[in-house]
Amino acid sequence: MTHLIQTLVLGLLVGGVYALMSSGFTLVFGVMRIINLAHAAMIVLAAFLTWWVWDRTGIDPLLLGVLATPIMYGVGWVFYRAVIARVHRIDHELAMVASFGAAIAAGGVIALIWGTDLHLATPDYFNKSFTVGSVVVPRAQLYACLGAIALLVALYVLLRSTYVGRAIRACSVNRDSAALVGINIERTMAQMFAIGAATTGFGGGALSVIYQFFPESHFVWIGRILCVVILGGLGSLFGAGLGAAILGVGEALTASYVDTQWATTVPYILIIAILLVRPRGLLGSRHRADGGHA
């Protein structure tokens, strides 16, 4: 029983980080109906930035992840204005293709700057843990999960309690109606995309501490992110949290009771299973042709 509880705790801690990594992706889809395949590349970019600064200054990489949040907001804003907005006006479906091309290009640029070796940030608490009864709680995973939860709460408050958040929610329901009440649709879309990118700041910082990473590892992470949002339901923030918890626990149980190598197949098995049983995801809803919810 102790071993099972230990496994569940580790899975939920990792799931908290997965939830933050996936939140920006699912929100961008929920508002804009754009599948941003460059989202994982932004996480890897943030991981390299936090690792690089940590390596030279010794500043905590999780703190650097928080500081990277506005930087990634700017990256998202520029990417949306320079690429996504222009392509989206021509053909809605091309935005996904453009984001995939940007992800490949980003991987190449990152490799040119930092090389192709594996990297991992190891702060002082990296190999330390807390003991609660007979359960060991690694500090790195705990701090990363708590930081992710705090930022998810901040994101929820922003969406619920600010003008920008209300404008974003209005656009997600019906853009035409939002425009009629004076909301600048284009500016709101840019803000939404940039907010989604901002979540990759701390996500990258957490990645740099918990997992080894290299420039092309964004291909692995986009698979995990897609699994989370498909499980929970595309466009659902709470669904992303639920899907992340399921994936984290599923990977932990598989690694502990089956084989570590099989854990990498869990996201894809879950995607197939949920598409067969409930294509909309656990908390997903149907979308109308005008972009609203059915």
C-alpha positions as CSV (number, residue, x, y, z in Angstrom):
1,M,0.0,0.0,0.0
2,T,2.8,2.4,0.8
3,H,4.4,1.8,-2.6
4,L,1.1,2.6,-4.3
5,I,0.6,5.8,-2.3
6,Q,4.2,6.8,-3.1
7,T,3.5,6.2,-6.8
8,L,0.2,8.2,-6.7
9,V,1.9,11.1,-5.0
10,L,4.7,11.3,-7.6
11,G,2.1,11.0,-10.4
12,L,0.0,13.9,-9.0
13,L,3.0,16.1,-8.5
14,V,4.1,15.7,-12.1
15,G,0.5,16.0,-13.2
16,G,0.3,19.5,-11.6
17,V,3.2,20.6,-13.9
18,Y,1.5,19.0,-16.9
19,A,-1.6,21.0,-16.2
20,L,0.3,24.3,-16.4
21,M,2.1,23.2,-19.5
22,S,-1.2,22.4,-21.2
23,S,-3.3,25.3,-19.9
24,G,-2.1,27.8,-22.5
25,F,-2.5,25.3,-25.3
26,T,-6.1,24.5,-24.4
27,L,-7.1,28.2,-23.8
28,V,-5.7,29.2,-27.2
29,F,-7.8,26.5,-28.8
30,G,-10.9,27.3,-26.7
31,V,-10.9,31.0,-27.7
32,M,-9.2,30.9,-31.2
33,R,-9.8,27.4,-32.4
34,I,-6.1,27.2,-33.2
35,I,-4.0,24.1,-32.5
36,N,-0.6,25.7,-31.6
37,L,1.9,23.0,-32.3
38,A,4.7,25.4,-31.4
39,H,3.5,25.5,-27.7
40,A,5.9,22.7,-26.7
41,A,8.8,24.3,-28.5
42,M,8.1,27.5,-26.4
43,I,8.3,25.3,-23.2
44,V,11.7,23.9,-24.4
45,L,12.9,27.4,-25.2
46,A,12.0,28.6,-21.7
47,A,13.7,25.5,-20.3
48,F,16.9,26.4,-22.1
49,L,16.7,30.1,-21.0
50,T,16.2,29.2,-17.3
51,W,18.9,26.5,-17.4
52,W,21.4,28.9,-19.1
53,V,20.9,31.6,-16.6
54,W,20.9,29.1,-13.7
55,D,24.2,27.6,-15.0
56,R,25.9,31.1,-14.9
57,T,24.3,32.7,-11.9
58,G,23.0,29.9,-9.6
59,I,19.6,31.6,-9.4
60,D,16.9,29.0,-8.6
61,P,15.5,27.8,-12.0
62,L,11.9,27.7,-10.7
63,L,12.3,31.4,-9.8
64,L,13.8,32.0,-13.2
65,G,10.7,30.3,-14.7
66,V,8.5,32.9,-13.1
67,L,10.8,35.7,-14.4
68,A,10.6,34.1,-17.9
69,T,6.8,34.4,-17.9
70,P,6.8,38.0,-19.3
71,I,9.5,37.1,-21.7
72,M,7.5,34.3,-23.1
73,Y,4.4,36.5,-23.2
74,G,6.4,38.8,-25.5
75,V,7.5,35.8,-27.6
76,G,3.9,34.8,-28.0
77,W,2.7,38.3,-28.9
78,V,5.4,38.6,-31.6
79,F,4.8,35.1,-32.9
80,Y,1.0,35.8,-33.2
81,R,1.4,39.2,-34.9
82,A,4.2,38.1,-37.2
83,V,2.9,34.6,-38.2
84,I,-0.4,33.3,-36.8
85,A,-2.5,36.4,-37.4
86,R,-1.4,36.7,-41.0
87,V,-1.8,33.1,-41.9
88,H,-5.1,32.8,-40.0
89,R,-6.6,35.6,-42.2
90,I,-5.8,33.5,-45.3
91,D,-6.8,30.1,-44.2
92,H,-7.8,29.0,-40.7
93,E,-6.3,25.5,-41.1
94,L,-2.9,26.9,-42.1
95,A,-2.3,28.3,-38.7
96,M,-1.7,24.8,-37.4
97,V,0.8,24.1,-40.2
98,A,2.5,27.4,-39.6
99,S,2.9,26.6,-35.9
100,F,4.4,23.2,-36.7
101,G,6.9,24.8,-39.1
102,A,7.8,27.4,-36.4
103,A,8.3,24.5,-33.9
104,I,10.8,22.8,-36.2
105,A,12.6,26.1,-36.9
106,A,12.7,26.9,-33.2
107,G,14.3,23.5,-32.5
108,G,17.0,24.2,-35.1
109,V,17.7,27.7,-33.7
110,I,17.9,26.3,-30.1
111,A,20.4,23.7,-31.3
112,L,22.6,26.3,-32.9
113,I,22.7,28.4,-29.8
114,W,23.0,25.7,-27.0
115,G,23.9,22.6,-28.9
116,T,22.2,19.2,-29.0
117,D,23.3,17.7,-25.7
118,L,21.0,16.7,-22.8
119,H,20.6,19.4,-20.1
120,L,19.2,19.4,-16.6
121,A,19.2,22.1,-13.9
122,T,20.2,20.7,-10.5
123,P,19.6,23.3,-7.7
124,D,20.6,22.6,-4.1
125,Y,17.3,20.9,-3.3
126,F,17.4,18.6,-6.4
127,N,18.2,15.4,-4.6
128,K,16.4,16.4,-1.3
129,S,13.0,15.4,-0.2
130,F,10.4,15.6,2.6
131,T,9.2,12.5,4.5
132,V,5.6,12.3,5.4
133,G,5.1,9.1,7.3
134,S,6.5,6.4,5.0
135,V,6.0,8.5,1.9
136,V,8.9,10.4,0.3
137,V,8.1,13.7,-1.4
138,P,10.9,15.0,-3.7
139,R,11.4,18.7,-3.2
140,A,12.0,19.5,-6.8
141,Q,8.7,18.0,-7.9
142,L,6.8,19.5,-5.0
143,Y,8.1,23.0,-5.6
144,A,7.4,22.7,-9.3
145,C,3.8,21.5,-8.6
146,L,3.1,24.2,-6.1
147,G,4.4,26.9,-8.4
148,A,2.3,25.5,-11.2
149,I,-0.9,25.4,-9.1
150,A,-0.2,29.0,-8.0
151,L,0.1,30.2,-11.6
152,L,-3.0,28.2,-12.6
153,V,-5.0,30.0,-9.9
154,A,-3.6,33.3,-11.1
155,L,-4.6,32.5,-14.6
156,Y,-8.1,31.6,-13.4
157,V,-8.5,34.8,-11.5
158,L,-7.2,36.8,-14.6
159,L,-9.9,35.1,-16.8
160,R,-12.7,35.6,-14.2
161,S,-11.9,39.0,-12.6
162,T,-10.3,41.3,-15.2
163,Y,-11.5,43.1,-18.2
164,V,-9.0,41.2,-20.4
165,G,-10.3,38.0,-19.0
166,R,-14.0,38.9,-19.6
167,A,-13.1,40.0,-23.2
168,I,-11.4,36.7,-23.8
169,R,-14.4,34.7,-22.4
170,A,-16.8,36.8,-24.5
171,C,-14.8,36.0,-27.7
172,S,-14.8,32.3,-26.8
173,V,-18.6,32.3,-26.7
174,N,-19.3,34.4,-29.8
175,R,-16.9,36.8,-31.5
176,D,-19.6,38.7,-33.5
177,S,-21.5,39.5,-30.3
178,A,-18.3,40.5,-28.6
179,A,-17.4,42.9,-31.4
180,L,-20.9,44.4,-31.2
181,V,-20.3,45.4,-27.5
182,G,-17.0,47.1,-28.3
183,I,-14.4,44.4,-27.8
184,N,-11.4,44.7,-30.0
185,I,-11.3,41.2,-31.4
186,E,-7.8,41.3,-32.9
187,R,-6.2,42.8,-29.9
188,T,-8.0,40.3,-27.6
189,M,-6.8,37.4,-29.8
190,A,-3.2,38.6,-29.6
191,Q,-3.5,38.9,-25.8
192,M,-5.0,35.5,-25.5
193,F,-2.2,33.9,-27.6
194,A,0.4,35.8,-25.6
195,I,-1.1,34.7,-22.3
196,G,-1.0,31.1,-23.5
197,A,2.6,31.5,-24.4
198,A,3.3,33.1,-21.0
199,T,2.4,29.9,-19.2
200,T,5.4,28.2,-20.9
201,G,7.7,30.4,-18.8
202,F,7.3,28.6,-15.5
203,G,6.5,25.4,-17.5
204,G,10.0,25.5,-19.0
205,G,11.6,26.3,-15.6
206,A,9.8,23.2,-14.1
207,L,10.9,21.1,-17.1
208,S,14.5,22.1,-16.6
209,V,14.5,20.8,-13.0
210,I,12.4,17.6,-13.4
211,Y,13.4,16.2,-16.8
212,Q,16.4,16.1,-19.0
213,F,15.8,18.1,-22.2
214,F,17.4,18.8,-25.6
215,P,16.3,21.0,-28.6
216,E,14.1,18.3,-30.3
217,S,12.4,17.1,-27.1
218,H,9.5,19.4,-27.9
219,F,8.2,16.6,-30.2
220,V,7.8,14.4,-27.0
221,W,6.2,17.2,-25.1
222,I,3.7,18.1,-27.7
223,G,2.5,14.5,-27.5
224,R,2.0,14.8,-23.8
225,I,0.2,18.1,-24.1
226,L,-2.1,16.8,-26.8
227,C,-2.9,13.8,-24.6
228,V,-3.8,16.1,-21.6
229,V,-6.1,18.4,-23.6
230,I,-7.8,15.6,-25.5
231,L,-8.4,13.7,-22.3
232,G,-9.8,16.7,-20.5
233,G,-11.6,18.2,-23.5
234,L,-10.1,20.8,-25.9
235,G,-10.8,24.3,-24.6
236,S,-11.5,23.3,-21.0
237,L,-9.1,24.6,-18.3
238,F,-10.5,22.3,-15.7
239,G,-10.4,19.5,-18.2
240,A,-6.6,20.2,-18.7
241,G,-6.1,19.8,-14.9
242,L,-8.1,16.5,-14.8
243,G,-6.3,15.2,-17.9
244,A,-2.9,16.1,-16.5
245,A,-3.6,14.3,-13.2
246,I,-4.7,11.2,-15.1
247,L,-1.6,11.2,-17.4
248,G,0.8,11.9,-14.5
249,V,-0.7,9.0,-12.4
250,G,-0.9,6.7,-15.5
251,E,2.8,7.3,-16.3
252,A,3.8,6.8,-12.7
253,L,1.8,3.5,-12.3
254,T,3.2,2.2,-15.6
255,A,6.8,3.0,-14.7
256,S,6.4,1.5,-11.2
257,Y,4.4,-1.6,-11.9
258,V,5.2,-2.4,-15.6
259,D,8.3,-0.9,-17.1
260,T,9.9,2.5,-17.3
261,Q,10.1,2.3,-21.1
262,W,6.4,1.6,-21.4
263,A,5.6,4.8,-19.5
264,T,6.3,6.8,-22.7
265,T,3.5,5.0,-24.5
266,V,0.9,6.0,-21.9
267,P,-0.1,9.4,-23.6
268,Y,-0.8,7.7,-26.9
269,I,-2.7,4.8,-25.4
270,L,-4.9,7.3,-23.5
271,I,-5.5,9.4,-26.6
272,I,-6.7,6.4,-28.5
273,A,-8.9,5.2,-25.6
274,I,-10.6,8.6,-25.0
275,L,-11.2,9.2,-28.7
276,L,-12.9,5.8,-28.9
277,V,-15.0,6.3,-25.8
278,R,-15.6,10.0,-25.6
279,P,-14.2,12.0,-28.5
280,R,-15.1,15.4,-26.9
281,G,-12.9,14.5,-23.8
282,L,-14.0,14.2,-20.2
283,L,-15.1,17.8,-19.8
284,G,-15.3,18.9,-23.4
285,S,-18.3,20.3,-25.2
286,R,-19.4,20.5,-28.8
287,H,-18.7,23.7,-30.7
288,R,-21.0,25.5,-33.0
289,A,-19.9,26.6,-36.4
290,D,-19.8,30.3,-35.2
291,G,-17.3,29.4,-32.6
292,G,-19.6,29.2,-29.7
293,H,-20.5,26.2,-27.5
294,A,-23.4,23.9,-28.1
